[in-house]
């Protein structure tokens, strides 16, 4: 209960300070303000709360939680690393922490081969599994602070399940190898993963030289930004519609830009495998909106159990309008620009009408598209014929 009290006190303090500095009657701004306070609170406590901080920080370009989280059991984890080094003569590893993530910390190492291959070594925090049990109990109480955010409430429920999957480094290695195989002959770069050097607590991958997304945004031309934006869209939606998988950890910290504007993606702990029926339903939603076919749209949402016979007509019509806004970049056959104005429009919600929908658990992580991908594209000031990517995907697969 001490942690619950500590986190709750931090949240109330952050909210009090923020309210005094930014008083407003705008409900959308007030919602964002509460999310900002939650981000600050979660960021301060590390562990699972760092993962939550990333979830509620997609719109904050300069938020450090994407590149550096509060370490957890740092000294014990370094001791674990030293023991790992003793048992792996094929590696030389620098015990100085290179990056701290929400689940583990990263060190730089070298494989003892002819070219001393540089690698990134990610070690899971020692004791994190045990700590997460207590963190989830605290999270159950803190969820009440998010009652007005329907998507976030459902996402947090899903995090409590999926966070355990992220702790399974063997599964992450499998995910990583799959993405490497799928994209090795493409415009998108996935670093090599060293299966024989990886364990259930350690993942060894090729070290990527390149710019962080924030540095790239500051230093590149708009033409280069548009190119990267198209690659991001291609990566996310080709995975969904061709490979039946959703890379659901799209944030600033997992994107690296290599030389010649080559997009590289890292970190494959948060991956959702989709059923064929789910992908078919997603295609039907897209098709119904593109063809302005309300009957097909409502039928598809009914089949997904998002709406039913008890859903009011007003809520159904709102769903059609809401989804149309979210799908605008992909269905209008003209150049589209991700502007601040459009992002604000896409972010507007009617909580009363939303409350009539029932979001299936296996769709929860799709909120990473409007809350994650869209905001990355906005920061890139992305402009392009995005619909062509979808036409190509739909006509090919």
C-alpha positions, -999 to 999 in steps of 0.1 A, spaced: 0 0 0 30 23 5 36 24 -33 -1 31 -40 0 60 -15 33 73 -29 21 72 -66 -13 87 -57 3 115 -38 26 122 -68 -3 123 -92 -23 146 -70 7 169 -66 15 170 -103 -22 177 -111 -24 205 -85 7 222 -99 -6 218 -135 -40 231 -126 -25 262 -110 -3 269 -141 -29 261 -168 -65 268 -159 -90 261 -187 -125 250 -193 -116 232 -225 -124 195 -218 -100 182 -244 -72 203 -230 -81 192 -195 -80 155 -206 -45 161 -221 -34 179 -189 -44 149 -168 -26 125 -191 5 148 -188 3 145 -150 -1 108 -152 29 106 -175 50 125 -150 38 104 -121 45 71 -139 78 82 -152 91 89 -117 84 53 -105 99 31 -131 91 -6 -139 57 -12 -153 49 25 -148 75 35 -173 56 14 -199 24 33 -189 43 66 -191 52 58 -227 16 50 -235 3 83 -223 31 104 -238 28 99 -275 20 136 -281 50 149 -262 78 150 -286 105 160 -261 94 135 -234 125 116 -222 106 85 -213 110 72 -249 147 73 -247 155 69 -210 133 54 -183 140 53 -146 163 23 -139 150 -6 -117 174 -26 -95 204 -12 -114 232 -26 -93 216 -61 -91 211 -61 -129 248 -52 -135 258 -80 -112 236 -104 -132 254 -90 -164 288 -97 -149 278 -133 -143 265 -136 -178 298 -123 -192 317 -149 -172 297 -176 -190 300 -161 -224 335 -159 -237 323 -149 -271 313 -114 -258 330 -83 -244 304 -61 -227 308 -26 -213 291 -26 -178 282 11 -181 245 15 -189 239 28 -225 201 32 -222 175 24 -195 142 10 -208 109 2 -191 117 -36 -189 155 -37 -190 187 -18 -196 210 -18 -226 248 -21 -227 272 -20 -256 293 -50 -264 315 -67 -290 315 -102 -303 349 -118 -302 353 -124 -340 375 -111 -367 357 -78 -371 347 -73 -334 310 -69 -343 294 -42 -322 262 -54 -305 235 -41 -282 229 -62 -251 195 -58 -234 193 -72 -199 159 -76 -181 159 -59 -147 166 -83 -118 135 -88 -96 111 -71 -121 88 -101 -124 82 -101 -86 78 -63 -85 52 -63 -112 28 -82 -91 27 -53 -66 27 -27 -94 -4 -42 -109 -22 -40 -76 -13 -3 -75 -24 0 -111 -58 -13 -103 -64 15 -79 -48 42 -102 -70 32 -131 -99 50 -114 -81 83 -123 -86 74 -160 -123 68 -159 -130 94 -186 -106 79 -211 -124 48 -225 -95 38 -248 -69 42 -220 -90 22 -195 -91 -8 -219 -55 -4 -229 -44 -5 -192 -64 -38 -188 -46 -52 -217 -12 -40 -204 -17 -60 -173 -18 -91 -195 7 -82 -222 34 -69 -198 40 -105 -188 45 -114 -224 71 -86 -227 90 -102 -199 94 -133 -220 127 -125 -238 126 -158 -256 93 -148 -272 108 -114 -280 137 -131 -298 112 -151 -318 93 -120 -327 125 -102 -336 137 -130 -359 103 -131 -376 104 -93 -384 140 -97 -396 130 -124 -420 100 -106 -432 118 -73 -440 154 -83 -448 149 -75 -485 131 -42 -482 134 -5 -476 130 -10 -439 159 -22 -418 156 -47 -389 188 -54 -370 201 -89 -367 194 -108 -335 219 -133 -321 198 -162 -310 227 -183 -296 238 -154 -274 203 -145 -261 186 -161 -231 153 -157 -212 168 -126 -195 193 -113 -222 188 -103 -258 218 -96 -280 213 -77 -313 233 -59 -339 241 -23 -327 226 3 -350 244 34 -359 221 63 -368 200 92 -356 172 91 -331 139 103 -346 141 135 -326 176 143 -340 165 133 -375 135 157 -373 158 186 -363 184 179 -390 166 167 -421 148 182 -450 110 179 -454 116 156 -484 135 132 -462 108 134 -435 81 125 -460 101 96 -472 105 82 -437 68 88 -430 58 67 -460 81 39 -448 65 40 -413 30 37 -428 42 9 -451 58 -10 -422 28 -8 -399 1 -16 -423 19 -42 -444 25 -61 -412 -12 -60 -404 -28 -67 -438 -1 -90 -453 15 -107 -423 -14 -107 -398 8 -91 -371 7 -57 -354 38 -40 -342 22 -21 -313 53 -3 -298 55 25 -323 71 54 -305 101 77 -308 125 55 -289 120 25 -312 128 43 -345 163 49 -358 172 66 -390 203 52 -407 223 69 -435 205 77 -468 172 80 -450 168 43 -442 142 35 -416 152 11 -389 129 -5 -362 140 -20 -329 124 -36 -299 99 -64 -306 86 -73 -272 52 -58 -278 38 -76 -309 2 -87 -314 -7 -117 -336 -40 -112 -355 -64 -139 -365 -74 -141 -402 -110 -131 -392 -97 -100 -375 -77 -89 -405 -107 -96 -427 -128 -74 -405 -102 -46 -406 -102 -47 -444 -140 -46 -445 -140 -15 -422 -115 2 -446 -135 -8 -477 -168 3 -462 -154 37 -453 -137 42 -487 -169 33 -506 -191 51 -481 -211 19 -474 -227 25 -441 -246 -9 -442 -213 -28 -445 -197 -6 -419 -224 -12 -393 -225 -50 -401 -187 -53 -396 -188 -34 -363 -217 -56 -352 -198 -88 -362 -169 -75 -341 -193 -69 -311 -184 -32 -310 -220 -23 -315 -252 -43 -310 -290 -40 -311 -289 -19 -279 -266 7 -294 -285 39 -301 -287 52 -337 -269 84 -326 -240 63 -313 -238 43 -345 -238 74 -366 -211 88 -344 -190 56 -349 -193 61 -387 -182 97 -384 -154 89 -359 -140 61 -380 -142 82 -411 -120 108 -395 -95 82 -383 -92 67 -417 -91 99 -437 -54 97 -446 -59 62 -460 -91 66 -480 -90 100 -497 -74 98 -531 -53 129 -528 -22 142 -510 -28 143 -472 -8 163 -446 -7 154 -409 -13 188 -393 -18 198 -357 -54 209 -366 -62 174 -380 -46 156 -351 -68 177 -327 -99 168 -347 -90 131 -347 -84 133 -309 -119 147 -301 -142 121 -285 -178 121 -272 -175 100 -240 -212 95 -237 -216 80 -272 -184 61 -269 -196 44 -237 -222 25 -258 -194 7 -277 -177 -24 -265 -141 -26 -276 -129 -62 -281 -98 -69 -260 -78 -80 -291 -84 -46 -306 -72 -25 -276 -37 -20 -289 -49 -5 -321 -51 28 -302 -14 29 -308 -22 40 -344 -40 73 -336 -21 78 -303 13 68 -316 17 66 -354 -4 97 -361 16 118 -337 49 107 -351 36 116 -386 25 150 -373 59 158 -358 74 148 -392 49 173 -408 43 143 -431 27 149 -465 21 124 -492 -2 101 -512 -7 77 -483 -38 61 -499 -15 46 -526 2 24 -500 -32 9 -490 -42 5 -527 -10 -14 -532 -14 -36 -501 -51 -43 -509 -45 -51 -545 -15 -74 -537 -26 -94 -507 
